[in-house]
Each structure stands twice: as structure tokens, then as C-alpha cells.
Amino acid sequence: MTDILYKVYRFYVDGFRSMTVGRVLWTVILIKLAVIFLVLKLFFFPDVLKQKAEDGDRAGYVARELIER
């Protein structure tokens, strides 16, 4: 089993090592993904616990919400 995993690993390592244009494309893809997720996190997923929990009592807020609902 480990021999198969090692062969697969070596296949991908050798393939990525011999890439020229593909390396640039993968870099662009990874940068775009990082930017997309950072923008989504900042603008579309606000920290609700920070806004609604009083005096940093996040555990108490979550407990009250679970019990009351």
C-alpha cells in the first residue's frame, strides 16, 4: 500500500517540477482563491458573536440562544 502511495506522490512531484506554464497558472489560481475567500469572510460573514455577546460572554450568549430556541 505504501509503495502505491509513494509512486503516486512521486508522479505528482515530478509532474509539478517539470511544469512551466502550469506553475504560473496554479499560482494565479491560488492567489485568486485566497482573495475570494478573504473578501467573502470580510464582507459577507460578519462576527455575529462579537456584535451580540455582552462583555465578551460568548459562551453565555450561545447557551441562551440554544436554550431559548
N, C-alpha and C positions, 0 to 999 in steps of 0.2 A: 504493500500500500504506500509506504513512504517513497519507494522508488518511482511510482507513478506521479506522486505529488512533486517530487524533485524534478522529474522530466518536464512536467507542466510548467513549473516555476522557471526552469532554465529556458524553455521555449519562449515564455513571455519576456524574460530578461534579455535574451539575445535579440528578440524582435524589437524591443524598445531601444536597445543600444544601437541597432543598425538603422533606425528611423532618421530621416532628415526633415521632411515637411511635416510628418505626423507629430513630431515632438513639439513643433510650434503650434500646431492645431490643438494638441492636448493642453498646452499651456494656456491658449486662448479660452478653451472650454472651461478649464478650472478657474480662471480669473472671472469669467462671466458668471459661473455658478456661485462663486464667493460673493460677488457684487449683488446678484439677485437675492441670495438668502440674507445678506446683511440689510438690504433695502426692505425686504419683507419683514424682517424682525423689527427694524426700527419704526416703520410706518404702519404696519398692519397688525402687529401683535404687541400691544402695549402691556406694561406690567400692571395687571389689574390688582394684584395683591398689594403692591406698593401704594396704589391710589386709594384702596378701600380699607385697608387694615389700619387701625388707630395705633399710634405709638409703636409700630413695628411688631404688633401682636399678630403675626401671620397665622400661626397655628390656631389661635383662638378664633380668628375670622373663618378659617376653613372649617373648624369644628362646628361653629354656629351655622354656617351655610349648609353643612351636611345634615345637621340635626333638624333645622327648620324646614328643609325641603323635603 
